[in-house]
């Protein structure tokens, strides 16, 4: 199979070819995603919403460290979902444990945008409240 694929669990095998934006609806934060900066952090798949969010200063709970072993990084993709990697069976199993599940639900650690369109992401209230509790 060749070398190690940093996008394990994701059919996205290439970095986005151009810059795109992710808007985090809850606080109206607009992040410009530069493919040359991927990975932004070491949590979640490289180029995942979690990777980009944490690397851009957006707080998001991720109890398992971004390895698809919990559902704490659950988000709703309000726009741009078709440009994201498909959910693998492991992610779908974890999403079954997430509150407020919707058709647009994804785990931020596993959802890798292709960059073909901008995204609008909403972090559910229960997730934001957990993050803000310690502040």
SULHU-V574322 format. One line per field, one symbol per residue. ss: DSSP state (2 for helix, 1 for strand, 0 for the rest). psi: psi as a letter, one per 20 degrees, with the letter a starting at -180 (. if undefined). A space follows every 10 residues. Layout:
BEGIN
ss: ???
psi: ???
END
This chain:
BEGIN
ss: 0000000000 0000000001 1111000011 1110222000 0000000122 2222200000 0000000000 0001111110 2221000022 2222200000 0000111000 0110000011 1110222222 22000
psi: ibrpoikpip ioiqqqirqr qppohgjlpo ppoohiipqh akprqpjrhg ggghijjppp qmhijkklja kikprpohqj hhjqqqprhg ghghhhipqk prhjprphii ooqijhqqqp ppoqghghhg gihi.
END
